[in-house]
Amino acid sequence: MNQLHPGESLSAWLDTHDMPTFDPLKNNINVDVCVVGGGIAGLTTAYLLMKEGKSVCVLEAFELGSGQTGRTTAHASAVLGTRYFDLEMYHSEEGTRLIAQSHTAALDRIEQIVNKEKIDCHLERLSGYLFQGDNAEPDTLMREHTAARRAGLIYAKMLDNAPLTQFKTGPCLSFPRQLQLHPLKYIAGLAKCIVDGDGKIFTHSPAVEFHNRDFAAVKTQSGAIVTCSSLVVATNTPVNDVFAIHTKQAPYRTYAIGFHIIKDSVAKGLYWDTDDPYHYIRTESYNDKYDLLIVGGEDHKTGQEAHPENCHQRLEDWARSRFPTIVDLAYRWSGQVMEPVDGIGFLGHNPLDRDNVFVITGDAGNGITHSTIGAMIVTDQIAQRENPWEDLYNPSRISLLSTANYVRENLNVAGQYGKWLSFSPKPDIEDLRLNEGRIFRDGMAMVAVYKNQAGVAHYMSAACPHLGGVVSWNNAEKSWDCPCHGSRFDCYGKVLEGPALQDLKPLDSSEFVEPDFIPLEKQYPRITDVPII
C-alpha cells in the first residue's frame, strides 16, 4: 500500500499500484539537470533529458506520484477544460491551432514512450464525447464544434447522443483517438527507465531553498545540496517563486469518486459535460466481475468551500441518478488543479530567473497533456533547440485579453486577507469533534487547532508561511488549505504542497488549553529550522 499523509483520501490509483521506493538525498551531488517534483511532469522531463544524454536527478518531497498525479482521473485529451472558442479569444486562431497541435502531440508522445519502453499502464486510445450540461448555454456545442475544427481538430463531429445507454446525453461532440491510462503505472515505468539510464531519484527529499547563479542549487530539508546546470521545478505550482506565477493562476479543489459497476455496462470512452463546474466520466477495468466508474467534478476555489465533504455527496447523487448499474461506492478522493487566467499552462523559462531555471505549471485540469507538453518544451530549451510552442506557453507572457480574469482572481485573493479582521472565538475543546479542525483568534494572532482521534488538541499558527493567508479547515482531506495561493498542510501543520515550503508554526498549547492537558511541546518535539546555505 502506498503511504498517505494523515487523513488523506485514497484514490483508485494509489490503492491499486504500489510505487517503487527510493532513499532520501543524504549527500551533496552535482548533475546536469535537477528536477523538483516526482509526478508525471517531473518524471517525463527527467526521462526525456536522460534520453538526450543529460545526467539527471529527481527530488520528490514524499513518494513518487503522491501529489496530483496520484489524484487525477487520468483523462489524456486534446479536448480542454477551457473551450476552444474562449481560447481563440485569448490566443487567436493561430494560437488555438498550436494548442490543439501540442496536446495531440503530447498524446502521441505518451503512446510512443509506452510502446518503446513496454510500460504496462492500461493505455487505450478511445473517443471522447462532450455533451450539453444541464445549465450550459444552448449554443455551446455548436460554437465549440466550429472552433475545434478551426483549431485543426477536423475529425470532431456532432452526434445525436453519446454511446451511454444508461442515460441520454442528447447531442454531443465526438473526438476520436483520445487516451486513458493508469497514471501511477505509467510514471513507475518512467522511473524504471530513468534509473536504468543512470538517472537518480530521491524521495522524502523536500526542496527548501533555491539559488540561481551561473549554476543552480537546491537545498533539501536534510541539508544536502544539488548543484546543476539547469533546474526544472515541476511541482504543480512553483515552489521556487513568491509572486511571478502565482498571480496568474488560481488553485481549485476538484473531486472524484469511483463506483463498482457491472462489467461492460458503460461504454468505454472519455465523457465531459459543459456545465460549470463540469462533470467528467471514464471507466477502468477492475476485475472479472466489475469495472470501476470514475466520475469527477464539483470544483471550487481552494480553501473557499465551508463544507468540502458535501462536494463528494453532490457528485455521488449526480452519478447515481444517471448510472443504474452502480453496485457500490469504492473510492472518494480529491485533487488540486491550477487554473491559468488564459486557459493554458506556463511551461518553460521561469520569469525573473536566469535562463537555466524552468517551470511546468498551470495544468488547467489537463495535467497529463500539459505536463507532457511542458517536458517536451523544457527538454528542447535545455538542448538549445527551437520549439514551435514555447512562445505560446511562455511563463512570462502577458495576455491583455485575459485582464478581466486576472483582476477578478487577484481581487478574490486580496479579499481572503480580510480573515485577519474577522472575529473567530476560541472553540470549547470539549465540543470540538474528534478528527476536526477549527480557526480562532487569540489577540492579534489567528490560531488553528486540530483535535486528533485520541482527543488531544494540537495548536499551530493559522498563517500560511507563503504570504500570510489564513488557512481554512478541509474536512474532506483533513487538511489546512490556504485560500490565497493554494498551499496545503496536513492536520498537524506539515506542508503537503506549495507554494509554501515551511510547515505551519507550532504553538505552545499551554496558552490555549486547560491545565490538565499535557503541553504540546512535551509530546511532539519541534523540528529545528534548516540552516541557510
FISE-238732 format. One line per 4 residues: number of its first residue (from 1); their letters; for each residue x, y, z of C-alpha. Coordinates in steps of 0.25 Angstrom, whole numbers, plus 2048, in hexadecimal, padded with zeros to 3 digits. Example, Ala and Ser with C-alpha at 12.3 -4.5 7.8 and 13.67 -1.06 7.14 Angstrom:
BEGIN
1 = AS = 831,7EE,81F ~ 837,7FC,81D .
This chain:
BEGIN
1 = MNQL = 800,800,800 ~ 805,80E,7FD ~ 808,817,808 ~ 7FE,822,80B .
5 = HPGE = 7FE,82F,813 ~ 7F5,82F,820 ~ 7E7,830,81C ~ 7EA,830,80D .
9 = SLSA = 7DF,829,804 ~ 7E3,81D,7FC ~ 7E2,81D,7EC ~ 7DF,811,7E4 .
13 = WLDT = 7ED,812,7DE ~ 7F4,813,7EC ~ 7EC,807,7F0 ~ 7EF,7FE,7E4 .
17 = HDMP = 7FE,800,7E2 ~ 80A,801,7EB ~ 814,80B,7E7 ~ 823,808,7E7 .
21 = TFDP = 82A,80D,7F3 ~ 837,815,7F3 ~ 841,81B,7FE ~ 841,829,802 .
25 = LKNN = 84D,832,7FD ~ 858,832,808 ~ 864,837,801 ~ 867,843,7F8 .
29 = INVD = 867,83F,7E9 ~ 869,846,7DC ~ 861,843,7CF ~ 85E,84A,7C2 .
33 = VCVV = 84F,84B,7C6 ~ 847,84B,7D3 ~ 838,849,7D2 ~ 830,84C,7DE .
37 = GGGI = 823,844,7DE ~ 821,835,7DD ~ 814,835,7D5 ~ 811,834,7C6 .
41 = AGLT = 817,842,7C3 ~ 824,83F,7CA ~ 826,831,7C6 ~ 822,833,7B8 .
45 = TAYL = 82C,83F,7B7 ~ 837,837,7BE ~ 835,82B,7B5 ~ 835,834,7A8 .
49 = LMKE = 842,83B,7AD ~ 849,82E,7B1 ~ 846,829,7A2 ~ 84D,836,79E .
53 = GKSV = 85A,831,7A5 ~ 858,83A,7B1 ~ 85B,836,7C0 ~ 84E,838,7C7 .
57 = CVLE = 849,837,7D6 ~ 83B,838,7DB ~ 837,83D,7E8 ~ 82A,839,7EE .
61 = AFEL = 824,83F,7FB ~ 81D,832,7FF ~ 81B,826,7F6 ~ 81A,825,7E6 .
65 = GSGQ = 80C,828,7E1 ~ 807,82D,7EF ~ 804,83A,7EA ~ 7F9,83E,7DF .
69 = TGRT = 7FE,832,7D6 ~ 7F8,828,7E0 ~ 7EB,831,7E1 ~ 7E8,833,7D3 .
73 = TAHA = 7DC,82C,7CB ~ 7E7,829,7C0 ~ 7DF,82F,7B4 ~ 7EA,832,7AA .
77 = SAVL = 7E4,83A,79F ~ 7E5,846,795 ~ 7D7,849,79A ~ 7DA,854,7A4 .
81 = GTRY = 7D2,859,7B1 ~ 7D3,867,7AB ~ 7CA,867,79E ~ 7D1,86A,791 .
85 = FDLE = 7C8,875,78E ~ 7CD,87C,79A ~ 7DC,878,797 ~ 7DA,87F,78A .
89 = MYHS = 7D7,88C,791 ~ 7E3,88B,79A ~ 7ED,885,790 ~ 7E8,888,782 .
93 = EEGT = 7E4,87D,777 ~ 7F3,87A,775 ~ 7F5,879,783 ~ 7EA,86F,785 .
97 = RLIA = 7EF,867,779 ~ 7FD,866,781 ~ 7F5,862,78E ~ 7EE,857,787 .
101 = QSHT = 7FA,852,77F ~ 802,852,78C ~ 7F8,84A,794 ~ 7F7,840,789 .
105 = AALD = 806,83F,788 ~ 806,83C,797 ~ 7FD,830,795 ~ 805,82B,78A .
109 = RIEQ = 812,82C,793 ~ 80C,825,79F ~ 808,81A,795 ~ 816,819,78F .
113 = IVNK = 81C,818,79D ~ 813,80E,7A2 ~ 815,805,795 ~ 824,807,795 .
117 = EKID = 827,804,7A4 ~ 81C,7FA,7A4 ~ 815,800,7B0 ~ 808,7F9,7B5 .
121 = CHLE = 7FF,804,7B9 ~ 7F2,800,7B3 ~ 7F4,80B,7A7 ~ 7E8,80B,79E .
125 = RLSG = 7E4,814,792 ~ 7D6,817,793 ~ 7CC,822,78F ~ 7C8,82E,797 .
129 = YLFQ = 7BA,834,798 ~ 7B6,842,79C ~ 7A7,843,79F ~ 79E,84E,7A3 .
133 = GDNA = 79D,851,7B2 ~ 790,854,7B9 ~ 794,862,7BC ~ 79C,866,7B0 .
137 = EPDT = 799,870,7A5 ~ 791,868,79A ~ 79B,86C,78F ~ 7A8,867,796 .
141 = LMRE = 7A9,85B,78E ~ 7A8,861,780 ~ 7B1,86C,784 ~ 7BB,862,789 .
145 = HTAA = 7BA,859,77D ~ 7BD,865,773 ~ 7C9,86A,77C ~ 7CF,85C,77E .
149 = RRAG = 7CF,85A,76F ~ 7D5,867,76C ~ 7E0,863,776 ~ 7E3,857,76E .
153 = LIYA = 7DA,84C,775 ~ 7D4,849,767 ~ 7CF,83B,76C ~ 7C6,841,776 .
157 = KMLD = 7B7,83F,773 ~ 7A9,841,778 ~ 7A2,834,77D ~ 793,833,781 .
161 = NAPL = 797,82C,78E ~ 7A4,827,795 ~ 7A5,818,796 ~ 7A0,817,7A4 .
165 = TQFK = 794,80E,7A5 ~ 790,811,7B3 ~ 78C,820,7B1 ~ 78A,828,7A5 .
169 = TGPC = 794,833,7A3 ~ 78E,83A,797 ~ 797,840,78C ~ 7A5,83F,78F .
173 = LSFP = 7B3,841,788 ~ 7BB,835,785 ~ 7CB,836,785 ~ 7D2,829,781 .
177 = RQLQ = 7DF,824,785 ~ 7E0,82A,793 ~ 7E7,822,79E ~ 7E6,81C,7AC .
181 = LHPL = 7F0,815,7B5 ~ 7F3,811,7C3 ~ 7FB,81D,7C7 ~ 804,816,7D2 .
185 = KYIA = 807,80A,7CA ~ 80C,814,7BF ~ 815,81C,7C8 ~ 81A,810,7CF .
189 = GLAK = 81F,80B,7C1 ~ 825,819,7BE ~ 82C,818,7CC ~ 832,80A,7C8 .
193 = CIVD = 837,810,7BB ~ 83E,81B,7C2 ~ 845,812,7CC ~ 849,809,7C1 .
197 = GDGK = 84F,814,7B9 ~ 857,818,7C6 ~ 84E,823,7CA ~ 84C,826,7D9 .
201 = IFTH = 83F,826,7E0 ~ 83E,82B,7EF ~ 831,82B,7F7 ~ 82D,831,804 .
205 = SPAV = 837,83C,800 ~ 82F,849,800 ~ 836,855,7FA ~ 836,860,804 .
209 = EFHN = 840,86A,7FD ~ 843,86E,7EF ~ 84F,876,7EA ~ 852,87B,7DC .
213 = RDFA = 85F,880,7D7 ~ 867,87B,7CB ~ 863,86E,7D0 ~ 857,86A,7D8 .
217 = AVKT = 856,864,7E6 ~ 84B,85D,7EE ~ 84C,85A,7FD ~ 843,84F,803 .
221 = QSGA = 83E,84E,811 ~ 849,845,815 ~ 853,850,811 ~ 858,848,805 .
225 = IVTC = 85A,851,7F9 ~ 859,84E,7EA ~ 860,857,7E1 ~ 85D,857,7D2 .
229 = SSLV = 85E,85E,7C5 ~ 84F,85E,7C3 ~ 843,85E,7CD ~ 835,859,7CA .
233 = VATN = 82A,85C,7D4 ~ 81E,852,7D1 ~ 816,853,7DE ~ 808,856,7D9 .
237 = TPVN = 80A,865,7DE ~ 818,86A,7DE ~ 81F,869,7EC ~ 82A,872,7E8 .
241 = DVFA = 822,87E,7E5 ~ 81C,888,7EE ~ 814,891,7E4 ~ 817,88E,7D6 .
245 = IHTK = 80E,883,7D2 ~ 804,883,7DE ~ 7FD,890,7DA ~ 7FA,88A,7CC .
249 = QAPY = 7F3,87D,7D0 ~ 7E9,879,7DB ~ 7E9,86C,7E3 ~ 7DC,863,7E3 .
253 = RTYA = 7D8,857,7EA ~ 7D2,84C,7E1 ~ 7CB,83F,7E6 ~ 7CA,831,7E1 .
257 = IGFH = 7C2,825,7E5 ~ 7C3,816,7E0 ~ 7B8,80C,7DF ~ 7B8,7FE,7DD .
261 = IIKD = 7AF,7FB,7D1 ~ 7AA,7EF,7C9 ~ 7B5,7EB,7BF ~ 7B4,7F1,7B1 .
265 = SVAK = 7A7,7F8,7B5 ~ 7AD,806,7B2 ~ 7B3,808,7A4 ~ 7C2,80B,7A5 .
269 = GLYW = 7C5,81A,7A2 ~ 7C8,827,7A8 ~ 7BC,830,7AB ~ 7BA,83E,7AF .
273 = DTDD = 7AE,847,7B0 ~ 7AE,856,7AE ~ 7AA,85B,7BC ~ 7B2,864,7C5 .
277 = PYHY = 7B7,85D,7CD ~ 7B7,852,7C3 ~ 7B6,843,7C5 ~ 7BF,838,7BF .
281 = IRTE = 7BE,829,7BD ~ 7C6,81D,7BA ~ 7C7,80F,7BD ~ 7D3,806,7C1 .
285 = SYND = 7D3,7F7,7C1 ~ 7D3,7F2,7D0 ~ 7D1,7E3,7D0 ~ 7CA,7D7,7C8 .
289 = KYDL = 7BD,7DC,7CE ~ 7BD,7EB,7CF ~ 7C2,7F7,7C9 ~ 7C5,804,7D0 .
293 = LIVG = 7BD,810,7CC ~ 7C5,81D,7CF ~ 7BD,82A,7D0 ~ 7C3,837,7D3 .
297 = GEDH = 7BF,846,7D5 ~ 7B9,84F,7DF ~ 7C6,858,7DE ~ 7C7,865,7E7 .
301 = KTGQ = 7D2,86F,7EB ~ 7DB,868,7F5 ~ 7D8,86C,804 ~ 7CB,873,800 .
305 = EAHP = 7C1,868,802 ~ 7BC,867,810 ~ 7B8,858,80F ~ 7C0,851,804 .
309 = ENCH = 7BB,844,809 ~ 7AE,847,803 ~ 7B4,848,7F5 ~ 7B6,839,7F5 .
313 = QRLE = 7A8,837,7F8 ~ 7A3,840,7ED ~ 7AC,839,7E3 ~ 7A6,82B,7E8 .
317 = DWAR = 798,830,7E7 ~ 79B,835,7D9 ~ 7A1,827,7D5 ~ 797,81E,7DB .
321 = SRFP = 78B,826,7D4 ~ 792,822,7C7 ~ 798,815,7C8 ~ 78F,80A,7CE .
325 = TIVD = 799,7FF,7CD ~ 7A1,805,7D8 ~ 7A3,7FA,7E2 ~ 7AA,801,7EE .
329 = LAYR = 7B3,80D,7F1 ~ 7C2,809,7F1 ~ 7CA,816,7F2 ~ 7C9,824,7F5 .
333 = WSGQ = 7D5,82E,7F3 ~ 7D9,83C,7EF ~ 7E4,843,7E8 ~ 7E9,851,7E5 .
337 = VMEP = 7E9,858,7D7 ~ 7EF,865,7D3 ~ 7E7,86E,7CA ~ 7EF,878,7C2 .
341 = VDGI = 7E7,885,7BF ~ 7E8,882,7B0 ~ 7E6,873,7B0 ~ 7F3,86D,7AD .
345 = GFLG = 800,869,7B4 ~ 80C,870,7B8 ~ 817,868,7B2 ~ 826,86C,7B0 .
349 = HNPL = 82F,876,7B5 ~ 82B,87C,7C3 ~ 828,88B,7C3 ~ 832,893,7CB .
353 = DRDN = 83D,887,7CC ~ 849,885,7C3 ~ 847,87D,7B6 ~ 84B,870,7BD .
357 = VFVI = 83E,86F,7C6 ~ 831,869,7C1 ~ 823,867,7C6 ~ 818,85D,7C2 .
361 = TGDA = 80B,862,7C8 ~ 7FC,867,7C5 ~ 7F6,859,7C1 ~ 7E8,85F,7BF .
365 = GNGI = 7E2,851,7C2 ~ 7EA,84B,7B7 ~ 7F6,847,7BF ~ 7FB,83B,7B7 .
369 = THST = 7FC,842,7AA ~ 800,84F,7AF ~ 80B,848,7B7 ~ 810,841,7AB .
373 = IGAM = 810,84D,7A2 ~ 818,854,7AD ~ 822,849,7AE ~ 824,84A,79F .
377 = IVTD = 825,859,79F ~ 82F,859,7AA ~ 837,84E,7A4 ~ 839,856,797 .
381 = QIAQ = 83C,862,79F ~ 847,85B,7A7 ~ 84C,855,79A ~ 84C,863,793 .
385 = RENP = 842,85F,789 ~ 837,867,784 ~ 829,862,788 ~ 81C,866,780 .
389 = WEDL = 814,868,78D ~ 81E,86F,796 ~ 819,87D,793 ~ 80A,879,795 .
393 = YNPS = 80D,873,7A3 ~ 818,87D,7A7 ~ 816,87F,7B6 ~ 81A,88D,7B5 .
397 = RISL = 80E,890,7AB ~ 804,89B,7AE ~ 7F6,899,7A8 ~ 7EF,8A6,7A7 .
401 = LSTA = 7E2,89F,7A3 ~ 7E2,898,7B0 ~ 7E4,8A4,7B8 ~ 7D6,8A3,7BE .
405 = NYVR = 7D9,895,7C3 ~ 7E6,899,7C9 ~ 7DF,8A5,7D0 ~ 7D4,89C,7D5 .
409 = ENLN = 7DD,891,7DB ~ 7E6,89B,7E1 ~ 7DB,8A3,7E8 ~ 7D6,895,7ED .
413 = VAGQ = 7E4,893,7F3 ~ 7E4,8A1,7F9 ~ 7D7,89E,7FF ~ 7DC,892,807 .
417 = YGKW = 7E5,89A,80F ~ 7D8,8A0,815 ~ 7D8,894,81E ~ 7E3,89B,827 .
421 = LSFS = 7D8,8A4,82B ~ 7CD,89A,82E ~ 7C8,897,83C ~ 7CA,888,83E .
425 = PKPD = 7C8,884,84D ~ 7D1,878,853 ~ 7C9,86B,852 ~ 7C6,863,85E .
429 = IEDL = 7CF,857,85C ~ 7C5,84E,863 ~ 7BB,852,858 ~ 7C5,850,84C .
433 = RLNE = 7C3,843,846 ~ 7CE,839,844 ~ 7D6,83A,837 ~ 7D1,848,835 .
437 = GRIF = 7D8,856,834 ~ 7D4,864,837 ~ 7D9,872,835 ~ 7D8,87C,841 .
441 = RDGM = 7DE,88A,845 ~ 7E8,88C,850 ~ 7EA,89A,851 ~ 7F1,89F,844 .
445 = AMVA = 7F4,890,840 ~ 7EC,886,839 ~ 7ED,878,83E ~ 7EA,86B,838 .
449 = VYKN = 7E6,85F,841 ~ 7E5,851,83E ~ 7DF,846,847 ~ 7E4,838,844 .
453 = QAGV = 7DD,82B,845 ~ 7E3,82A,853 ~ 7DD,837,857 ~ 7EA,83E,858 .
457 = AHYM = 7EA,84D,853 ~ 7F5,851,84A ~ 7F7,860,848 ~ 7FE,868,83D .
461 = SAAC = 7FE,875,836 ~ 7F3,877,82C ~ 7FC,880,824 ~ 801,879,817 .
465 = PHLG = 811,87B,816 ~ 810,87F,808 ~ 809,88C,808 ~ 802,88C,815 .
469 = GVVS = 7F4,888,811 ~ 7EB,882,81C ~ 7E9,873,819 ~ 7DB,86C,819 .
473 = WNNA = 7D8,85E,81E ~ 7D5,854,813 ~ 7CC,849,819 ~ 7CD,840,80D .
477 = EKSW = 7DC,83F,80D ~ 7DE,842,81C ~ 7E8,84D,818 ~ 7EA,85C,819 .
481 = DCPC = 7E9,863,80C ~ 7ED,871,808 ~ 7E2,879,800 ~ 7ED,883,7FB .
485 = HGSR = 7F6,87A,7F2 ~ 7F3,86C,7F6 ~ 7FD,868,800 ~ 7F9,85C,807 .
489 = FDCY = 7FD,855,815 ~ 7F9,849,81B ~ 7F1,849,828 ~ 7FD,84B,831 .
493 = GKVL = 802,856,828 ~ 80D,84F,820 ~ 80D,855,812 ~ 807,84C,807 .
497 = EGPA = 808,855,7FB ~ 80D,863,7F7 ~ 810,86D,7F5 ~ 813,86D,804 .
501 = LQDL = 820,866,807 ~ 81F,866,816 ~ 815,860,820 ~ 80A,868,828 .
505 = KPLD = 811,86D,834 ~ 80E,864,840 ~ 809,86C,84D ~ 80B,869,85B .
509 = SSEF = 7FE,862,85F ~ 7FF,867,86E ~ 7FA,875,869 ~ 7ED,86F,863 .
513 = VEPD = 7E9,862,86B ~ 7E5,85F,879 ~ 7F0,85C,883 ~ 7EC,84D,884 .
517 = FIPL = 7F1,84C,875 ~ 7FF,848,872 ~ 806,853,86B ~ 809,850,85C .
521 = EKQY = 818,852,85C ~ 819,847,867 ~ 812,83D,85D ~ 818,841,850 .
525 = PRIT = 826,848,84F ~ 827,853,845 ~ 82F,851,839 ~ 83A,85B,838 .
529 = DVPI = 83C,865,82C ~ 845,861,821 ~ 851,86A,821 ~ 853,873,814 .
533 = I = 85E,870,80A .
